[in-house]
Amino acid sequence: MRFLIMACVASLLLACDNSSDGNKNTVSEPASSTTLTDIPAAQWQQQADESFTAAAAAWQQALTRFEQSPNADNLAALRDALAQWYQRFASQYLLLASRACQQEGAANRQAILARLDSWPLYPGYLDALPEWPESGLISDPYLELTRQNLRRQHGATDPAEASLGFAALSVAVNGTSDNPKALAAFTGEDGPPARRRQYLKLAGEQLVADHQQLSLKRPLNELALQCGLMETLAHWQQLSDPASEQEEGLLIPCAEHLRD
């Protein structure tokens, strides 16, 4: 269904552009770097940015409330805020991919977008598991938790070694379906609980920073939208590929708590 919606959006935008030249008796040609047509999508871009910003602010407010009063209700609200934030992000993936295609250094921009939605992943790389209670970056007292260090650790030796992104943040907040995260994992003045709370703050800030890197203040062009559609379809098809489900117990196919 997500594939169909994104394809329809792209088709409609391209159709709007083509209809503007409907009175011309000329044969259309493929878009090129020298003949690029702007897409009438200013409202789409503005609404998407505002929606993401509002969801990010709601997450930050929920995190602040939880830090001030770490109880079950506030933890549930925090989890819900993260799920809502991710849904906003997923609904605008086509736009972000198209922006990344149009910006200078497109390959780097696509890497930033991939970091935002980085899964499958190894949950034990980031956080402790019952069978490895001292595993994970969050439990490692020798790793200073900073956004720079988390960026360095992301995909250090394997793409599934995710330290950032919505799915990694979900692992820290929710745990996994087999090992849900209890409230006690967040309470305490030092050790893993304190580091986990610090991680939630840093990872959320990095999501906002990465999204800002994909901002685009000028109109999208036809070529960028076509490129973005291809990148989007490839991304979602890869993540839904059953072949990615391997190494049972380590590699999870998705962030269960973030999916629609």
C-alpha positions in Angstrom: 0.0 0.0 0.0 2.8 2.4 0.8 4.4 1.7 -2.6 1.1 2.6 -4.3 0.5 5.8 -2.4 4.0 7.1 -3.1 3.8 6.2 -6.8 0.4 8.0 -7.0 1.8 11.1 -5.4 4.7 11.2 -7.8 2.5 10.6 -10.8 0.1 13.3 -9.8 2.9 15.9 -9.3 4.5 15.0 -12.7 1.0 15.1 -14.3 0.5 18.6 -12.9 3.7 19.7 -14.5 2.9 18.1 -17.8 -0.6 19.6 -17.9 0.9 23.1 -17.7 2.3 22.5 -21.2 -0.8 20.8 -22.5 -1.5 23.5 -25.1 1.9 23.0 -26.8 2.0 20.6 -29.7 5.4 19.3 -29.0 6.7 15.8 -28.2 7.8 15.6 -24.5 11.4 14.5 -23.9 13.0 12.9 -20.9 14.2 15.3 -18.2 17.9 16.1 -18.3 20.3 18.1 -16.2 20.0 21.0 -18.8 16.1 20.9 -19.1 14.7 20.6 -15.6 11.2 21.6 -14.8 10.2 22.7 -11.3 7.4 20.6 -9.7 4.5 22.6 -8.1 5.0 21.1 -4.6 5.7 24.0 -2.3 2.7 23.3 -0.1 3.6 19.6 0.1 7.1 20.5 1.2 5.9 23.1 3.8 3.3 20.8 5.3 5.8 17.9 5.5 8.4 20.0 7.3 5.8 21.4 9.7 4.4 17.9 10.5 7.9 16.5 11.2 8.8 19.5 13.4 5.6 19.2 15.4 6.1 15.5 15.9 9.7 16.1 17.0 8.6 18.7 19.5 6.0 16.3 20.8 8.7 13.7 21.4 10.9 16.2 23.2 8.0 17.2 25.4 7.2 13.6 26.2 10.9 12.9 27.0 11.1 15.9 29.3 8.0 14.7 31.2 9.4 11.2 31.5 12.7 12.5 32.8 10.9 14.6 35.4 8.5 11.8 36.4 9.6 8.4 35.2 6.5 6.4 35.6 4.6 3.9 33.5 2.1 6.4 32.1 4.8 8.8 30.9 6.8 5.9 29.4 3.8 4.8 27.4 3.3 8.4 26.3 7.0 8.6 25.2 6.6 5.4 23.2 3.5 6.7 21.5 5.2 10.0 20.7 8.1 8.1 19.0 5.6 6.0 17.0 3.8 9.1 15.8 7.1 10.8 14.9 8.1 7.8 12.8 4.8 7.7 11.0 5.3 11.4 10.1 8.7 10.6 8.8 7.7 7.5 6.8 4.8 9.4 5.2 7.3 11.9 3.7 10.1 9.5 2.7 9.4 10.2 -1.0 9.9 13.9 -0.4 13.1 13.5 1.5 14.5 11.1 -1.0 13.7 13.5 -3.8 15.4 16.3 -1.9 18.5 14.2 -1.4 18.6 13.5 -5.1 18.5 17.2 -5.9 21.0 18.5 -3.4 24.7 18.8 -4.0 26.5 15.7 -2.7 23.5 13.5 -3.3 25.2 10.3 -2.3 26.0 11.7 1.1 22.4 13.0 1.5 21.1 9.6 0.7 23.4 8.1 3.3 21.9 10.5 5.9 18.4 9.5 4.9 19.4 5.8 5.2 20.7 6.5 8.7 17.3 8.0 9.7 15.6 4.8 8.8 18.3 2.2 9.4 17.0 -1.3 9.8 17.2 -4.3 10.0 19.6 -4.0 12.9 21.3 -5.9 15.6 19.5 -4.8 18.9 22.4 -6.2 20.9 24.8 -3.8 19.2 23.1 -0.8 20.8 21.5 -2.2 24.0 21.8 -5.1 26.4 19.9 -8.4 25.8 19.1 -10.9 28.5 21.6 -13.4 27.1 24.2 -10.6 27.0 23.4 -8.3 29.9 26.5 -6.1 29.5 26.4 -5.9 25.7 25.6 -2.8 23.7 26.9 0.8 23.3 24.5 2.0 26.0 26.0 -0.4 28.6 29.6 0.4 27.6 31.0 2.7 30.3 34.2 3.3 28.2 32.2 4.9 25.3 31.4 8.5 25.9 27.9 9.1 24.7 28.0 12.1 22.3 26.3 12.6 19.0 29.7 12.5 17.3 30.6 9.1 18.8 27.2 7.7 18.0 27.7 8.8 14.3 31.1 7.1 14.3 29.6 3.9 15.7 26.8 3.7 13.3 27.4 0.9 10.8 31.0 0.7 12.0 31.7 -2.8 10.6 28.2 -3.9 9.4 25.2 -2.0 8.1 23.1 -3.7 10.8 25.2 -2.1 13.5 22.8 0.8 14.0 23.5 3.3 16.7 21.2 6.0 15.3 17.9 6.3 13.5 14.3 5.7 14.4 14.6 1.9 14.7 17.6 2.1 17.0 15.8 4.7 19.1 12.8 2.3 19.3 15.1 -0.5 20.6 16.3 1.8 23.4 12.7 2.9 24.2 10.7 -0.3 23.6 13.2 -3.2 23.5 12.1 -5.9 21.1 9.0 -8.1 20.9 10.9 -10.9 22.6 12.5 -8.7 25.2 10.4 -5.6 26.0 12.1 -2.8 27.9 10.8 -2.5 31.5 10.4 0.8 33.4 13.4 -0.2 35.7 15.7 0.0 32.6 15.2 3.8 32.7 15.4 4.6 36.4 18.6 5.1 38.3 21.1 7.9 38.8 24.0 6.1 37.1 25.0 3.1 35.1 23.0 1.8 32.1 19.6 3.5 33.1 21.3 7.0 33.2 23.2 6.3 30.0 19.9 5.1 28.3 18.2 8.4 29.2 21.2 10.3 27.8 21.1 8.2 24.7 17.4 9.0 24.1 18.1 12.7 24.2 21.1 12.5 21.9 19.5 10.1 19.4 16.4 12.4 19.2 18.6 15.4 18.6 20.4 13.6 15.8 17.2 12.7 14.1 16.3 16.4 14.0 19.8 17.3 12.8 19.7 14.7 10.0 16.3 15.8 8.9 17.5 19.4 8.7 20.4 18.2 6.5 17.7 17.1 4.0 15.9 20.5 4.0 15.5 22.2 0.6 14.3 25.8 0.3 13.9 25.7 -3.5 11.3 23.8 -5.6 11.8 20.2 -6.5 12.5 19.4 -10.2 11.1 16.6 -12.3 14.4 14.7 -12.4 14.7 14.8 -8.6 11.2 13.5 -8.1 11.8 10.6 -10.5 15.0 9.8 -8.7 13.4 10.0 -5.3 10.6 7.6 -6.3 13.2 5.0 -7.4 15.1 5.5 -4.2 11.9 5.2 -2.1 10.7 2.0 -3.8 14.1 0.4 -3.5 14.3 1.3 0.2 10.9 -0.1 1.2 11.4 -3.2 -1.0 14.7 -3.9 0.6 13.3 -3.6 4.1 10.4 -5.9 3.3 12.6 -8.6 1.7 12.3 -11.9 3.6 15.9 -12.7 2.7 16.9 -10.0 5.2 15.6 -12.1 8.1 18.7 -14.0 9.1 20.8 -14.8 12.2 17.7 -15.4 14.4 17.9 -13.7 17.8 20.3 -11.0 16.6 19.0 -9.4 13.4 15.4 -8.2 13.6 13.6 -7.4 10.3 12.1 -4.1 11.5 11.3 -2.0 14.4 8.0 -3.6 15.4 6.8 -0.8 17.5 7.2 1.8 14.7 5.4 0.0 11.9 1.9 1.0 10.9 
